[in-house]
């Protein structure tokens, strides 16, 4: 992306992690002096392409519906029969869009959230406590889900609590001030009715990329492999499982080469 420098597009590298970027963007959006200055002086309104912005979730709702209809068209299921969806996730946006698709009538039975070794979402659905105290971000082979503070959990808790805005504010104020919050057993039970969560180690990720390629010829990226590991582990086989393949394997070539046991990888691409 750093090679893109044309027209009105600029890519800027940030020497930090996703949580820093998301936190900084939210702070910028909340500064009326800054947003007002940009609007008046430059005719510019700040926005974001990630799931802070509702517009990011809209197309994701559509492809969850589309993937279900693909199963129907192929005769795997009849319309109205359930299917599960497994999604590699860190910020919970794609998972939230699946929940919205379900509420719009797509017969999704369970949403399975797949974490890498930054398993804060998995721990939350296991214990009911979202705890960031002393928790470092661990770099992984699936960097798009290397996230500790999951922004869309606010939307999810608002959903499962029947729109209890006071509760959402209380919980996430606690997260900001104390770096943790806990939900009641009743609310945790409602969360688990819709969502299952599990995590995948780095070794499991690599082994799955290799195994799937050897068995089927399909080459998956590291994030999709995380979804495959967790989906296979948690899904009970009672209905089809849709795994959200979230990136092209070429973006994560070093990890994919390692998974396939490729030696002597050239540092520079060969010219044609």
MARVEXPA-225296 format. One line per 5 residues: number of its first residue (from 1); their letters; for each residue x, y, z of N, C-alpha, C. Coordinates in Angstrom, 2 decimals, padded with zeros to 5 digits. Layout:
% residues N
NUM) a) X,Y,Z,X,Y,Z,X,Y,Z  ...
//
This chain:
% residues 272
1) xxxxx) 000.83,-001.21,000.00,000.00,000.00,000.00,000.86,001.26,000.00  002.08,001.16,000.55,002.95,002.33,000.60,003.39,002.77,-000.78  003.24,001.92,-001.78,003.61,002.28,-003.15,002.51,003.08,-003.85  001.37,003.23,-003.19,000.24,003.94,-003.79,000.35,005.43,-003.49  000.57,006.22,-004.53,000.74,007.66,-004.34,000.27,008.35,-005.62
6) xxxxx) -001.03,008.41,-005.80,-001.57,008.90,-007.05,-002.92,009.56,-006.80  -003.16,010.65,-007.51,-004.44,011.33,-007.38,-004.69,011.79,-005.96  -005.85,011.45,-005.41,-006.19,011.89,-004.05,-005.98,010.78,-003.03  -005.17,009.78,-003.37,-004.91,008.65,-002.47,-003.52,008.77,-001.86  -003.44,008.69,-000.55,-002.16,008.71,000.15,-002.15,007.61,001.19
11) xxxxx) -001.12,006.81,001.20,-000.96,005.77,002.22,000.14,006.19,003.18  -000.15,006.14,004.46,000.79,006.58,005.49,001.07,005.42,006.42  002.33,005.16,006.66,002.73,004.09,007.57,002.77,004.61,009.00  002.23,003.84,009.92,002.19,004.22,011.34,003.02,003.22,012.14  003.95,003.72,012.92,004.81,002.84,013.71,004.14,002.42,015.00
16) xxxxx) 003.01,001.73,014.88,002.26,001.29,016.06,001.34,000.16,015.64  000.49,-000.29,016.58,-000.41,-001.39,016.28,-001.83,-000.88,015.99  -002.72,-001.82,015.67,-004.09,-001.46,015.30,-004.80,-000.74,016.44  -004.63,-001.20,017.66,-005.34,-000.60,018.79,-004.98,000.87,018.94  -003.69,001.20,018.74,-003.27,002.60,018.81,-003.97,003.42,017.72
21) xxxxx) -003.98,002.89,016.50,-004.59,003.61,015.38,-006.09,003.83,015.63  -006.79,002.79,016.06,-008.23,002.92,016.27,-008.53,003.89,017.41  -007.75,003.81,018.48,-007.94,004.73,019.61,-007.69,006.17,019.17  -006.64,006.39,018.39,-006.29,007.74,017.94,-007.37,008.31,017.04  -007.89,007.49,016.13,-008.94,007.95,015.22,-010.18,008.36,016.00
26) xxxxx) -010.56,007.55,016.99,-011.74,007.89,017.79,-011.53,009.21,018.54  -010.31,009.42,019.04,-010.02,010.67,019.74,-010.11,011.86,018.79  -009.60,011.68,017.57,-009.67,012.75,016.57,-011.12,013.08,016.23  -011.94,012.05,016.05,-013.34,012.29,015.73,-014.05,013.05,016.84  -013.59,012.89,018.07,-014.24,013.53,019.20,-013.76,014.94,019.47
31) xxxxx) -012.80,015.42,018.70,-012.26,016.77,018.90,-012.99,017.74,017.97  -013.96,018.44,018.52,-014.78,019.35,017.71,-013.93,020.44,017.06  -012.89,020.89,017.76,-012.04,021.95,017.20,-011.35,021.46,015.92  -010.86,020.23,015.94,-010.18,019.67,014.77,-011.15,019.41,013.63  -012.25,018.71,013.93,-013.20,018.38,012.86,-013.84,019.64,012.28
36) xxxxx) -014.10,020.63,013.14,-014.66,021.88,012.65,-013.68,022.64,011.77  -012.42,022.66,012.17,-011.39,023.34,011.37,-011.26,022.71,009.99  -011.22,021.38,009.93,-011.10,020.70,008.64,-012.32,020.96,007.76  -013.50,021.00,008.38,-014.72,021.23,007.61,-014.77,022.65,007.04  -014.40,023.63,007.87,-014.51,025.03,007.45,-013.38,025.41,006.50
41) xxxxx) -012.16,025.04,006.85,-011.00,025.49,006.08,-010.77,024.67,004.82  -011.10,023.39,004.87,-010.77,022.51,003.74,-011.98,021.80,003.13  -013.16,022.02,003.68,-014.34,021.33,003.17,-014.22,019.83,003.29  -013.58,019.38,004.36,-013.27,017.95,004.53,-013.93,017.40,005.78  -014.59,016.27,005.64,-015.17,015.57,006.78,-014.38,014.29,007.03
46) xxxxx) -014.00,014.07,008.27,-013.26,012.85,008.61,-014.19,011.64,008.57  -013.67,010.55,008.08,-014.39,009.29,008.10,-013.38,008.17,008.26  -013.85,006.95,008.31,-012.96,005.80,008.46,-013.51,004.65,007.63  -012.59,003.84,007.12,-013.00,002.69,006.30,-013.12,001.42,007.12  -012.78,001.49,008.41,-012.92,000.27,009.21,-014.28,000.29,009.90
51) xxxxx) -014.53,-000.68,010.76,-015.90,-000.89,011.24,-016.32,000.07,012.35  -015.52,001.07,012.68,-016.07,002.20,013.42,-017.24,002.77,012.62  -017.07,002.74,011.31,-018.05,003.27,010.36,-019.05,002.17,010.01  -020.33,002.46,010.21,-021.39,001.50,009.89,-021.33,001.06,008.43  -020.84,001.95,007.56,-020.77,001.62,006.13,-019.86,000.42,005.87
56) xxxxx) -018.93,000.14,006.76,-018.06,-001.04,006.58,-018.86,-002.33,006.78  -019.83,-002.31,007.68,-020.58,-003.53,007.99,-021.61,-003.86,006.92  -022.10,-002.86,006.21,-023.18,-003.10,005.24,-022.81,-004.12,004.17  -021.68,-003.98,003.46,-021.35,-005.00,002.45,-021.07,-006.36,003.06  -020.61,-006.38,004.30,-020.37,-007.67,004.95,-021.68,-008.39,005.23
61) xxxxx) -022.72,-007.65,005.58,-024.05,-008.26,005.73,-024.45,-008.94,004.43  -024.18,-008.28,003.32,-024.58,-008.80,002.02,-023.86,-010.10,001.70  -022.56,-010.19,001.95,-021.89,-011.43,001.54,-022.18,-012.59,002.47  -022.61,-012.33,003.69,-023.09,-013.45,004.52,-024.40,-014.00,003.93  -025.24,-013.09,003.46,-026.47,-013.54,002.80,-026.14,-014.28,001.50
66) xxxxx) -025.21,-013.73,000.74,-024.84,-014.32,-000.54,-024.25,-015.72,-000.38  -023.40,-015.90,000.63,-022.79,-017.21,000.83,-023.83,-018.26,001.22  -024.82,-017.84,002.00,-025.90,-018.78,002.34,-026.68,-019.16,001.09  -026.99,-018.18,000.26,-027.74,-018.46,-000.97,-026.93,-019.32,-001.94  -025.60,-019.19,-001.91,-024.75,-020.07,-002.72,-024.94,-021.53,-002.33
71) xxxxx) -025.03,-021.79,-001.02,-025.28,-023.16,-000.55,-026.61,-023.68,-001.07  -027.61,-022.80,-001.08,-028.93,-023.21,-001.58,-028.87,-023.51,-003.07  -028.21,-022.65,-003.83,-028.14,-022.84,-005.28,-027.40,-024.12,-005.65  -026.43,-024.49,-004.83,-025.64,-025.70,-005.11,-026.30,-026.97,-004.57  -027.45,-026.81,-003.94,-028.17,-027.97,-003.45,-027.63,-028.55,-002.16
76) xxxxx) -026.73,-027.83,-001.49,-026.19,-028.31,-000.22,-027.27,-028.31,000.85  -028.09,-027.26,000.85,-029.22,-027.14,001.76,-030.40,-026.57,001.00  -031.57,-026.71,001.58,-032.76,-026.05,001.06,-032.94,-024.73,001.79  -033.54,-023.76,001.10,-033.71,-022.46,001.73,-034.52,-022.60,003.02  -034.02,-022.00,004.08,-034.65,-022.09,005.39,-033.92,-023.01,006.34
81) xxxxx) -033.09,-023.92,005.80,-032.29,-024.79,006.66,-031.10,-024.00,007.20  -030.63,-024.32,008.41,-029.59,-023.50,009.03,-028.19,-023.79,008.51  -027.31,-022.81,008.71,-025.88,-022.97,008.46,-025.14,-022.17,009.52  -023.95,-022.62,009.86,-023.08,-021.88,010.77,-022.08,-021.06,009.96  -021.57,-020.00,010.57,-020.56,-019.15,009.94,-019.38,-019.02,010.89
86) xxxxx) -018.17,-019.26,010.37,-016.95,-019.08,011.17,-016.15,-017.93,010.60  -015.76,-017.00,011.47,-015.13,-015.76,011.03,-013.86,-015.50,011.83  -012.70,-015.38,011.17,-011.51,-014.91,011.88,-011.75,-013.47,012.32  -011.57,-013.17,013.58,-011.97,-011.84,014.04,-011.08,-011.32,015.15  -010.91,-010.00,015.15,-010.25,-009.32,016.25,-011.08,-008.14,016.69
91) xxxxx) -011.65,-007.43,015.72,-012.45,-006.24,016.02,-013.95,-006.53,016.05  -014.35,-007.75,015.73,-015.72,-008.25,015.82,-016.67,-007.62,014.80  -016.14,-006.88,013.83,-017.02,-006.23,012.87,-017.69,-007.21,011.91  -016.89,-008.11,011.33,-017.44,-009.10,010.40,-018.43,-010.02,011.13  -018.10,-010.38,012.36,-019.01,-011.20,013.16,-020.31,-010.45,013.43
96) xxxxx) -020.20,-009.15,013.71,-021.40,-008.36,013.96,-022.27,-008.28,012.72  -021.64,-008.20,011.55,-022.43,-008.15,010.32,-023.17,-009.47,010.10  -022.57,-010.59,010.51,-023.26,-011.89,010.41,-024.47,-011.92,011.34  -024.34,-011.32,012.51,-025.46,-011.25,013.44,-026.59,-010.41,012.85  -026.23,-009.30,012.20,-027.25,-008.48,011.55,-027.92,-009.25,010.41
101) xxxxx) -027.13,-010.00,009.64,-027.71,-010.81,008.56,-028.69,-011.83,009.13  -028.32,-012.43,010.25,-029.20,-013.40,010.91,-030.51,-012.74,011.33  -030.41,-011.54,011.88,-031.61,-010.85,012.34,-032.46,-010.34,011.18  -031.88,-010.26,010.01,-032.64,-009.86,008.82,-033.31,-011.06,008.16  -033.06,-012.28,008.68,-033.77,-013.44,008.18,-032.92,-014.54,007.58
106) xxxxx) -031.60,-014.33,007.44,-030.74,-015.40,006.93,-030.61,-016.46,008.03  -030.89,-017.73,007.72,-030.93,-018.77,008.77,-029.54,-019.20,009.26  -028.82,-018.26,009.84,-027.53,-018.57,010.45,-027.78,-019.09,011.85  -027.26,-020.27,012.16,-027.49,-020.86,013.47,-026.51,-020.29,014.50  -025.23,-020.47,014.27,-024.20,-019.99,015.19,-023.17,-019.17,014.42
111) xxxxx) -022.68,-018.12,015.06,-021.52,-017.39,014.56,-020.33,-017.84,015.39  -019.32,-018.40,014.74,-018.13,-018.90,015.42,-017.01,-017.88,015.21  -016.50,-017.32,016.30,-015.43,-016.33,016.23,-014.09,-017.02,016.45  -013.17,-016.82,015.52,-011.86,-017.46,015.58,-010.79,-016.43,015.89  -010.09,-016.62,017.01,-009.00,-015.74,017.41,-007.66,-016.41,017.13
116) xxxxx) -006.62,-015.59,016.94,-005.27,-016.13,016.97,-004.78,-016.10,018.42  -003.49,-016.03,018.64,-003.02,-016.09,020.03,-003.37,-014.84,020.84  -003.83,-013.78,020.18,-004.43,-012.66,020.90,-005.90,-012.99,021.14  -006.14,-013.83,022.12,-007.44,-014.50,022.27,-008.37,-013.78,023.24  -008.34,-012.46,023.22,-009.14,-011.72,024.18,-010.64,-011.96,023.97
121) xxxxx) -011.10,-012.07,022.72,-012.52,-012.33,022.48,-012.89,-013.73,022.95  -012.04,-014.70,022.67,-012.29,-016.07,023.14,-012.38,-016.11,024.66  -011.47,-015.44,025.33,-011.49,-015.41,026.80,-012.76,-014.74,027.31  -013.21,-013.70,026.62,-014.42,-012.99,027.05,-015.64,-013.90,026.98  -015.79,-014.64,025.89,-016.94,-015.53,025.77,-016.80,-016.76,026.66
126) xxxxx) -015.61,-017.05,027.12,-015.40,-018.17,028.03,-015.70,-017.79,029.47  -015.26,-016.58,029.88,-015.33,-016.20,031.29,-016.37,-015.12,031.59  -016.75,-014.34,030.58,-017.63,-013.20,030.82,-016.90,-011.96,031.26  -015.56,-012.02,031.32,-014.75,-010.88,031.72,-013.85,-010.46,030.56  -013.91,-009.17,030.24,-013.03,-008.60,029.22,-011.91,-007.89,029.96
131) xxxxx) -010.72,-008.45,029.92,-009.64,-008.01,030.80,-008.39,-007.71,029.99  -008.00,-006.43,029.96,-006.80,-006.01,029.25,-005.66,-005.66,030.19  -005.84,-005.85,031.48,-004.82,-005.46,032.45,-003.55,-006.28,032.27  -002.46,-005.58,031.99,-001.18,-006.24,031.81,-001.11,-007.18,030.63  -001.99,-007.00,029.68,-002.06,-007.92,028.55,-001.37,-007.30,027.34
136) xxxxx) -000.24,-007.83,026.92,000.45,-007.27,025.76,-000.14,-007.80,024.45  -000.02,-007.01,023.40,-000.39,-007.48,022.07,000.73,-008.37,021.55  000.37,-009.56,021.09,001.35,-010.53,020.62,001.35,-010.54,019.09  002.45,-010.14,018.45,002.50,-010.21,016.98,002.30,-011.64,016.50  001.54,-011.79,015.42,001.24,-013.13,014.93,001.36,-013.17,013.41
141) xxxxx) 001.15,-014.37,012.86,001.16,-014.54,011.41,-000.16,-014.11,010.77  -001.13,-013.76,011.59,-002.43,-013.27,011.09,-002.65,-011.86,011.65  -001.89,-010.88,011.16,-001.84,-009.56,011.80,-003.14,-008.76,011.75  -004.02,-009.06,010.80,-005.27,-008.29,010.71,-006.18,-008.52,011.90  -005.93,-009.59,012.67,-006.74,-009.83,013.87,-005.88,-009.75,015.13
146) xxxxx) -004.73,-009.07,015.02,-003.91,-008.76,016.20,-004.50,-007.53,016.86  -005.55,-007.73,017.63,-006.31,-006.63,018.23,-006.67,-007.02,019.66  -006.56,-006.06,020.58,-006.96,-006.31,021.96,-008.29,-005.65,022.31  -008.48,-004.42,021.87,-009.71,-003.71,022.21,-010.68,-003.80,021.03  -011.65,-004.67,021.16,-012.56,-004.99,020.07,-013.71,-003.98,020.02
151) xxxxx) -013.67,-003.11,019.03,-014.60,-001.99,018.98,-016.06,-002.41,018.86  -016.33,-003.44,018.07,-017.72,-003.81,017.78,-018.40,-004.60,018.89  -017.68,-004.94,019.94,-018.35,-005.57,021.08,-019.37,-004.62,021.70  -019.16,-003.32,021.56,-020.17,-002.37,022.03,-021.50,-002.62,021.32  -021.42,-002.78,020.01,-022.64,-003.05,019.24,-023.26,-004.38,019.64
156) xxxxx) -022.41,-005.38,019.85,-022.93,-006.71,020.18,-023.61,-006.71,021.54  -022.99,-006.09,022.54,-023.60,-006.06,023.87,-024.88,-005.24,023.84  -024.90,-004.17,023.08,-026.14,-003.41,022.90,-027.23,-004.30,022.31  -026.84,-005.15,021.38,-027.79,-006.06,020.73,-028.33,-007.10,021.71  -027.45,-007.80,022.42,-027.91,-008.90,023.28,-028.55,-008.40,024.57
161) xxxxx) -028.31,-007.13,024.93,-028.93,-006.57,026.14,-030.23,-005.85,025.81  -030.75,-006.07,024.60,-032.01,-005.43,024.17,-031.91,-003.91,024.20  -030.76,-003.40,023.75,-030.61,-001.96,023.61,-030.38,-001.22,024.90  -029.74,-001.85,025.88,-029.49,-001.20,027.17,-028.26,-000.30,027.05  -028.50,000.93,026.62,-027.40,001.87,026.42,-026.68,002.22,027.70
166) xxxxx) -027.39,002.27,028.82,-026.75,002.58,030.10,-025.75,001.49,030.48  -026.11,000.23,030.24,-025.20,-000.87,030.54,-023.97,-000.79,029.65  -024.17,-000.55,028.36,-023.03,-000.46,027.44,-022.08,000.65,027.87  -022.64,001.80,028.22,-021.80,002.92,028.66,-021.04,002.56,029.93  -021.70,001.91,030.85,-021.07,001.53,032.12,-019.91,000.56,031.88
171) xxxxx) -020.14,-000.45,031.03,-019.11,-001.46,030.78,-017.90,-000.86,030.09  -018.13,-000.05,029.07,-017.00,000.44,028.29,-016.32,001.65,028.94  -017.01,002.33,029.84,-016.33,003.31,030.68,-015.37,002.59,031.62  -015.81,001.46,032.16,-014.95,000.65,033.01,-013.73,000.15,032.23  -013.94,-000.23,030.97,-012.82,-000.71,030.15,-011.80,000.40,029.94
176) xxxxx) -012.27,001.63,029.72,-011.36,002.75,029.52,-010.61,003.10,030.80  -011.32,003.08,031.93,-010.73,003.54,033.18,-010.00,002.45,033.95  -010.52,001.22,033.89,-009.96,000.13,034.69,-009.38,-001.00,033.85  -009.52,-000.89,032.56,-009.02,-001.89,031.60,-009.71,-003.25,031.73  -010.89,-003.28,032.27,-011.64,-004.55,032.35,-013.10,-004.28,032.69
181) xxxxx) -013.94,-005.25,032.33,-015.33,-005.26,032.78,-015.82,-006.70,032.74  -016.91,-006.95,033.47,-017.52,-008.28,033.48,-019.02,-008.13,033.23  -019.59,-009.11,032.54,-021.03,-009.13,032.31,-021.66,-010.17,033.23  -022.96,-010.07,033.43,-023.67,-011.01,034.30,-023.75,-012.38,033.65  -024.01,-013.40,034.46,-024.16,-014.76,033.93,-025.33,-014.83,032.95
186) xxxxx) -026.39,-014.08,033.25,-027.56,-014.08,032.37,-027.20,-013.53,030.99  -026.47,-012.41,030.98,-026.09,-011.81,029.71,-025.08,-012.69,028.97  -024.16,-013.29,029.71,-023.19,-014.20,029.10,-023.91,-015.37,028.43  -024.95,-015.87,029.07,-025.73,-016.95,028.48,-026.38,-016.54,027.17  -026.90,-015.30,027.12,-027.50,-014.81,025.88,-026.45,-014.64,024.78
191) xxxxx) -025.26,-014.21,025.18,-024.17,-014.07,024.21,-023.82,-015.41,023.59  -023.75,-016.43,024.42,-023.35,-017.76,023.95,-024.44,-018.43,023.11  -025.67,-017.96,023.23,-026.72,-018.50,022.37,-026.46,-018.17,020.90  -025.78,-017.07,020.65,-025.53,-016.65,019.28,-024.10,-016.90,018.82  -023.15,-016.84,019.74,-021.74,-016.84,019.35,-020.95,-017.91,020.10
196) xxxxx) -020.13,-018.65,019.37,-019.10,-019.51,019.94,-017.75,-018.87,019.64  -016.75,-019.14,020.47,-015.44,-018.53,020.25,-014.34,-019.50,020.61  -013.29,-019.49,019.82,-012.13,-020.33,020.08,-010.89,-019.68,019.49  -009.72,-020.24,019.81,-008.47,-019.65,019.34,-007.60,-020.70,018.67  -006.59,-020.21,017.97,-005.71,-021.05,017.16,-004.27,-020.64,017.42
201) xxxxx) -003.39,-021.62,017.59,-001.97,-021.32,017.78,-001.30,-021.08,016.44  -000.09,-020.54,016.47,000.67,-020.31,015.25,000.98,-021.63,014.54  001.35,-022.64,015.30,001.67,-023.93,014.69,000.44,-024.57,014.05  -000.71,-024.44,014.70,-001.95,-024.98,014.13,-002.29,-024.27,012.83  -002.06,-022.98,012.80,-002.33,-022.19,011.59,-001.49,-022.69,010.42
206) xxxxx) -000.19,-022.85,010.64,000.70,-023.30,009.57,000.37,-024.72,009.13  000.10,-025.59,010.09,-000.20,-026.98,009.75,-001.47,-027.08,008.92  -002.44,-026.23,009.20,-003.70,-026.26,008.46,-003.53,-025.76,007.04  -002.74,-024.71,006.85,-002.47,-024.24,005.49,-001.88,-025.37,004.65  -000.91,-026.07,005.21,-000.26,-027.16,004.48,-001.22,-028.32,004.23
211) xxxxx) -001.95,-028.72,005.26,-002.84,-029.88,005.13,-003.93,-029.63,004.09  -004.54,-028.45,004.13,-005.61,-028.15,003.17,-005.05,-028.10,001.75  -003.86,-027.53,001.59,-003.26,-027.47,000.26,-002.95,-028.87,-000.27  -002.39,-029.72,000.58,-002.05,-031.07,000.14,-003.28,-031.90,-000.18  -004.36,-031.67,000.56,-005.56,-032.48,000.37,-006.45,-031.99,-000.77
216) xxxxx) -006.46,-030.68,-000.99,-007.43,-030.11,-001.94,-006.81,-029.26,-003.04  -005.58,-028.81,-002.86,-004.98,-027.89,-003.81,-005.36,-026.44,-003.57  -006.18,-026.19,-002.55,-006.59,-024.83,-002.21,-005.58,-024.21,-001.26  -005.08,-023.03,-001.61,-004.08,-022.36,-000.78,-004.75,-021.21,-000.04  -004.76,-021.30,001.27,-005.42,-020.28,002.09,-004.40,-019.40,002.79
221) xxxxx) -004.83,-018.21,003.15,-003.95,-017.32,003.90,-004.03,-017.66,005.38  -003.23,-016.97,006.17,-003.13,-017.29,007.60,-004.42,-017.02,008.36  -005.15,-015.97,008.00,-006.39,-015.66,008.71,-007.46,-016.70,008.43  -007.57,-017.09,007.17,-008.53,-018.13,006.81,-008.19,-019.43,007.53  -006.89,-019.71,007.67,-006.47,-020.92,008.38,-006.89,-020.88,009.84
226) xxxxx) -006.82,-019.71,010.47,-007.30,-019.57,011.84,-008.78,-019.93,011.91  -009.56,-019.45,010.95,-010.97,-019.79,010.91,-011.21,-021.28,010.70  -010.41,-021.89,009.84,-010.54,-023.32,009.57,-010.27,-024.15,010.82  -009.20,-023.82,011.55,-008.86,-024.56,012.77,-009.99,-024.48,013.78  -010.44,-023.26,014.06,-011.46,-023.07,015.11,-012.81,-023.62,014.66
231) xxxxx) -013.15,-023.41,013.40,-014.42,-023.94,012.89,-014.49,-025.44,012.99  -013.42,-026.13,012.59,-013.40,-027.59,012.68,-013.51,-028.07,014.13  -012.95,-027.29,015.04,-012.94,-027.70,016.44,-014.30,-027.50,017.11  -014.98,-026.42,016.78,-016.19,-026.06,017.53,-017.49,-026.46,016.85  -017.49,-026.62,015.53,-018.73,-026.92,014.84,-019.10,-028.38,015.02
236) xxxxx) -020.38,-028.65,015.28,-020.81,-030.00,015.65,-021.25,-030.87,014.49  -021.23,-030.34,013.27,-021.59,-031.14,012.11,-023.08,-031.26,011.86  -023.89,-030.58,012.67,-025.35,-030.68,012.50,-025.86,-029.90,011.29  -025.05,-029.00,010.77,-025.41,-028.22,009.59,-024.14,-027.80,008.88  -024.23,-027.29,007.66,-023.02,-026.85,006.95,-022.33,-025.69,007.67
241) xxxxx) -021.03,-025.59,007.45,-020.23,-024.51,008.03,-019.65,-023.66,006.91  -019.89,-022.37,006.96,-019.30,-021.41,006.03,-018.12,-020.76,006.73  -016.93,-020.88,006.15,-015.75,-020.22,006.69,-015.47,-018.97,005.87  -015.41,-017.84,006.53,-015.13,-016.58,005.83,-013.65,-016.50,005.50  -013.33,-016.63,004.22,-011.95,-016.48,003.77,-011.68,-015.00,003.58
246) xxxxx) -010.74,-014.46,004.34,-010.69,-013.01,004.53,-009.56,-012.29,003.82  -008.63,-013.01,003.19,-007.51,-012.32,002.53,-006.87,-013.25,001.50  -006.07,-012.67,000.62,-005.33,-013.44,-000.38,-004.03,-013.93,000.24  -003.69,-015.17,-000.04,-002.48,-015.75,000.56,-001.21,-015.00,000.18  -001.23,-014.31,-000.98,-000.04,-013.59,-001.42,000.35,-012.44,-000.51
251) xxxxx) -000.59,-011.93,000.28,-000.27,-010.84,001.21,000.56,-011.32,002.38  000.60,-012.62,002.60,001.29,-013.16,003.77,002.25,-014.26,003.33  003.01,-013.93,002.26,003.86,-014.93,001.61,004.86,-015.59,002.55  005.57,-014.87,003.42,006.54,-015.56,004.28,005.93,-016.67,005.12  004.77,-016.42,005.71,004.12,-017.44,006.53,003.63,-018.60,005.68
256) xxxxx) 003.09,-018.30,004.50,002.60,-019.36,003.62,003.76,-020.21,003.11  004.88,-019.57,002.75,006.06,-020.33,002.35,006.53,-021.25,003.48  006.52,-020.71,004.70,006.93,-021.53,005.85,006.00,-022.71,006.03  004.70,-022.47,005.87,003.73,-023.56,006.03,003.96,-024.66,005.00  004.31,-024.27,003.79,004.49,-025.24,002.71,005.89,-025.84,002.67
261) xxxxx) 006.77,-025.34,003.55,008.13,-025.87,003.58,008.98,-025.43,002.41  008.66,-024.27,001.83,009.42,-023.76,000.69,010.75,-023.20,001.19  011.84,-023.63,000.57,013.18,-023.19,000.95,013.72,-022.20,-000.08  014.73,-021.43,000.33,015.44,-020.52,-000.58,014.48,-019.56,-001.29  013.66,-018.91,-000.51,012.70,-017.96,-001.06,013.44,-016.69,-001.47
266) xxxxx) 013.27,-016.21,-002.70,013.95,-014.98,-003.12,013.42,-013.78,-002.35  014.33,-012.88,-001.97,013.92,-011.70,-001.23,013.22,-010.68,-002.13  013.58,-010.66,-003.41,012.97,-009.75,-004.36,012.18,-010.53,-005.39  011.05,-010.01,-005.86,010.29,-010.72,-006.89,011.08,-010.82,-008.18  010.93,-011.94,-008.87,011.61,-012.12,-010.15,010.93,-011.28,-011.23
271) xx) 011.74,-010.70,-012.09,011.18,-009.94,-013.21,010.71,-010.90,-014.29  009.67,-010.52,-015.00,009.11,-011.39,-016.02,009.92,-011.33,-017.31
//
